[in-house]
Amino acid sequence: MTAKELAEHLNMSLAWVYREAERSGLTPYKFGSGRNAKIQFKVSEVQTWIGQLRLASAA
């Protein structure tokens, strides 16, 4: 899942994904180097992360 797809999936801004996703517990995977680097996220990890948020808010 690209950073843009993640932003759309979470209904967050692309800037939030680049700035806060890793701090929030999502692991970014970087492909390439420098300005041309691409950041992607594993769909299964994103879904697990969302599930943990639901459990934490329900408690």
N, CA, C and O of each residue as an XYZ file, in Angstrom:
236
protein
N       0.854     -1.160      0.000
C       0.000      0.000      0.000
C       0.908      1.233      0.000
O       1.801      1.350      0.839
N       0.679      2.131     -0.924
C       1.491      3.342     -0.987
C       1.059      4.316      0.106
O       0.018      4.137      0.737
N       1.865      5.333      0.314
C       1.538      6.350      1.315
C       0.223      7.049      0.950
O      -0.589      7.347      1.827
N       0.018      7.308     -0.334
C      -1.213      7.962     -0.784
C      -2.424      7.064     -0.534
O      -3.461      7.536     -0.068
N      -2.298      5.781     -0.840
C      -3.394      4.839     -0.600
C      -3.706      4.737      0.892
O      -4.871      4.657      1.281
N      -2.667      4.740      1.723
C      -2.871      4.690      3.166
C      -3.609      5.934      3.644
O      -4.524      5.835      4.462
N      -3.225      7.090      3.149
C      -3.893      8.331      3.533
C      -5.375      8.274      3.176
O      -6.218      8.676      3.977
N      -5.695      7.789      2.003
C      -7.095      7.670      1.580
C      -7.833      6.641      2.426
O      -8.983      6.858      2.807
N      -7.178      5.523      2.722
C      -7.789      4.448      3.506
C      -8.120      4.914      4.924
O      -9.161      4.560      5.478
N      -7.222      5.711      5.502
C      -7.425      6.192      6.874
C      -8.175      7.519      6.931
O      -8.491      8.011      8.014
N      -8.457      8.096      5.768
C      -9.101      9.401      5.682
C      -8.258     10.459      6.402
O      -8.773     11.295      7.146
N      -6.955     10.393      6.157
C      -6.002     11.341      6.726
C      -5.262     11.996      5.565
O      -5.351     11.537      4.426
N      -4.540     13.057      5.853
C      -3.774     13.729      4.800
C      -2.485     12.951      4.518
O      -1.997     12.190      5.353
N      -1.966     13.164      3.341
C      -0.702     12.533      2.968
C       0.416     13.054      3.874
O       1.325     12.306      4.234
N       0.348     14.323      4.238
C       1.342     14.892      5.153
C       1.313     14.161      6.492
O       2.367     13.921      7.082
N       0.123     13.800      6.982
C       0.022     13.059      8.245
C       0.726     11.716      8.121
O       1.436     11.299      9.036
N       0.535     11.041      7.002
C       1.166      9.734      6.802
C       2.678      9.865      6.895
O       3.326      9.086      7.592
N       3.242     10.839      6.201
C       4.695     11.005      6.228
C       5.196     11.444      7.597
O       6.277     11.032      8.019
N       4.430     12.270      8.293
C       4.872     12.840      9.558
C       4.576     11.951     10.761
O       5.421     11.823     11.647
N       3.387     11.329     10.813
C       2.912     10.687     12.036
C       2.744      9.176     11.993
O       2.661      8.551     13.050
N       2.690      8.578     10.843
C       2.375      7.150     10.761
C       3.347      6.305     11.567
O       2.928      5.431     12.326
N       4.633      6.553     11.411
C       5.617      5.741     12.136
C       5.514      5.981     13.639
O       5.627      5.037     14.422
N       5.306      7.216     14.047
C       5.147      7.514     15.482
C       3.900      6.867     16.065
O       3.841      6.571     17.258
N       2.911      6.651     15.216
C       1.646      6.054     15.661
C       1.688      4.534     15.711
O       0.747      3.904     16.192
N       2.771      3.941     15.218
C       2.915      2.502     15.288
C       2.876      1.774     13.960
O       2.990      0.548     13.930
N       2.720      2.490     12.871
C       2.749      1.861     11.546
C       4.185      1.823     11.043
O       4.908      2.814     11.141
N       4.590      0.697     10.511
C       5.964      0.533     10.035
C       6.047      0.858      8.549
O       5.458      0.158      7.726
N       6.780      1.924      8.199
C       6.958      2.223      6.773
C       8.122      1.422      6.196
O       9.124      1.197      6.876
N       7.990      1.002      4.968
C       9.055      0.297      4.261
C       9.531      1.205      3.134
O       8.749      1.588      2.263
N      10.809      1.543      3.155
C      11.367      2.497      2.213
C      12.047      1.759      1.065
O      12.863      0.863      1.281
N      11.701      2.146     -0.148
C      12.285      1.574     -1.349
C      12.991      2.687     -2.101
O      12.369      3.678     -2.483
N      14.280      2.526     -2.313
C      15.066      3.547     -2.985
C      15.757      4.445     -1.979
O      15.732      4.194     -0.774
N      16.374      5.499     -2.496
C      17.076      6.416     -1.613
C      16.903      7.844     -2.105
O      16.530      8.080     -3.254
N      17.174      8.772     -1.234
C      17.104     10.179     -1.600
C      15.685     10.640     -1.878
O      14.721     10.120     -1.318
N      15.581     11.626     -2.754
C      14.278     12.226     -3.073
C      13.359     11.275     -3.833
O      12.144     11.469     -3.850
N      13.928     10.254     -4.457
C      13.130      9.321     -5.245
C      12.657      8.118     -4.442
O      12.046      7.207     -5.001
N      12.929      8.101     -3.154
C      12.533      6.971     -2.308
C      11.005      6.886     -2.232
O      10.314      7.905     -2.207
N      10.507      5.690     -2.196
C       9.072      5.439     -2.065
C       8.824      4.759     -0.723
O       9.584      3.884     -0.310
N       7.767      5.165     -0.057
C       7.403      4.558      1.220
C       6.128      3.764      1.010
O       5.162      4.251      0.423
N       6.142      2.533      1.499
C       4.963      1.688      1.395
C       4.697      1.025      2.736
O       5.569      0.973      3.605
N       3.489      0.522      2.890
C       3.052     -0.121      4.123
C       2.408     -1.454      3.774
O       1.755     -1.582      2.739
N       2.594     -2.448      4.643
C       1.959     -3.752      4.437
C       0.487     -3.644      4.834
O       0.158     -3.151      5.913
N      -0.380     -4.107      3.957
C      -1.818     -4.048      4.200
C      -2.177     -4.805      5.475
O      -2.993     -4.332      6.266
N      -1.578     -5.972      5.678
C      -1.900     -6.763      6.870
C      -1.514     -6.015      8.149
O      -2.229     -6.091      9.148
N      -0.391     -5.295      8.127
C       0.017     -4.524      9.302
C      -0.914     -3.343      9.552
O      -1.204     -3.005     10.699
N      -1.378     -2.721      8.476
C      -2.321     -1.606      8.609
C      -3.621     -2.097      9.229
O      -4.162     -1.453     10.129
N      -4.125     -3.229      8.758
C      -5.377     -3.762      9.289
C      -5.227     -4.190     10.743
O      -6.152     -4.004     11.534
N      -4.090     -4.756     11.111
C      -3.830     -5.117     12.505
C      -3.794     -3.861     13.366
O      -4.355     -3.841     14.461
N      -3.140     -2.820     12.878
C      -3.032     -1.550     13.597
C      -4.418     -0.946     13.833
O      -4.711     -0.455     14.923
N      -5.257     -0.986     12.811
C      -6.626     -0.463     12.944
C      -7.397     -1.280     13.973
O      -8.128     -0.713     14.785
N      -7.246     -2.605     13.953
C      -7.912     -3.467     14.929
C      -7.479     -3.160     16.349
O      -8.299     -3.197     17.266
N      -6.213     -2.859     16.544
C      -5.715     -2.518     17.878
C      -6.305     -1.202     18.357
O      -6.585     -1.041     19.545
N      -6.496     -0.261     17.443
C      -7.105      1.015     17.812
C      -8.544      0.818     18.262
O      -8.995      1.443     19.222
N      -9.258     -0.052     17.564
C     -10.652     -0.331     17.941
C     -10.729     -0.963     19.318
O     -11.588     -0.607     20.124
N      -9.821     -1.911     19.590
C      -9.811     -2.580     20.885
C      -9.471     -1.591     22.005
O     -10.059     -1.646     23.086
N      -8.526     -0.692     21.743
C      -8.116      0.274     22.753
C      -9.228      1.275     23.047
O      -9.406      1.676     24.198
N      -9.971      1.682     22.034
C     -11.042      2.650     22.253
C     -12.271      2.004     22.889
O     -13.068      2.691     23.527
N     -12.433      0.696     22.723
C     -13.583     -0.008     23.307
C     -13.374     -0.291     24.783
O     -14.343     -0.484     25.517
N     -12.134     -0.318     25.227
C     -11.837     -0.654     26.626
C     -12.051      0.497     27.562
O     -11.841      0.360     28.767
